[in-house]
């Protein structure tokens, strides 16, 4: 059973399952995060949906690069959670199954290629309070406490 965070599913609402990958990207006391400005702003662990036929690790590398401009190495899965939410950019109600990885940020190649995203480094303790969803905050807290 995967732990659920956030809103309780609404009775009678149809949800589409969306598999996604998200990364804890530590450097010292800081985490590399992304801020989605539209429709936001929303502070998030970098990541997103797994495309059809794509492996989770391949999706993780692609999504982190798109949302931060960084290359990462040595991803290791540390957990998972699910949440039920409306995704306005896709106009759909989704059951998001979020696979969480920890990886090492290696090199910034350039700015994020994903529109309306900004990469930023934040003290992990601050991120634990400011991340936009409870699942991201939970895994940031676990990282802060030694996972």
Secondary structure, 3 states (H helix, E strand, C coil): CCCECCCCCCCCCCCEEEEEEEEEEEECCEEEEEEECCCCCEEECEEEECCCCCCHHHHHHHHHHHHHCEEEEEEEEEEEEEEEEEECCCCEEEEEEEEEEEEEEEEECCCCCCCCEEEEEEEHHHHHHHCCCHHHHHHHHHHHCCC
